[in-house]
Amino acid sequence: MIQLTVRLLSLLESNGKRNWQAYFVRQNNDDFEGLIGSLGGVCIAWGEHFNRVAYEAERARFLIGERTTEPKIWAYSVDVGTPEDWKGVDSEAKVWFN
């Protein structure tokens, strides 16, 4: 059986803005030789606000059993562009970048 996980990717646009994308990917994805931008997965959320994409990523993690509680929307309610600016509180949040 293939195990899935969720990854968050930051991409720089040609206009200088940064976009965030959350993907379902295989946990052991070392052998994938597909498109670099997709991490070899399926995009589940994207946008220029880190917190909005991070919320959807955490919901996906809850769906596949990587976290035990559903994330609360109010922890992600203030729009920020980078994880360093995020001041939300979510004890099970997993922040990771590629």
ABEGO torsion letter per residue (X at the ends): XBBBBBBBBBBBBAAGBBBBBBBBBBABAAABABBAAAGGBBBABBEABAAAAAAAAAAAAAAAGABABBBBAAAAABBBABAAABABBBAABBBBBX
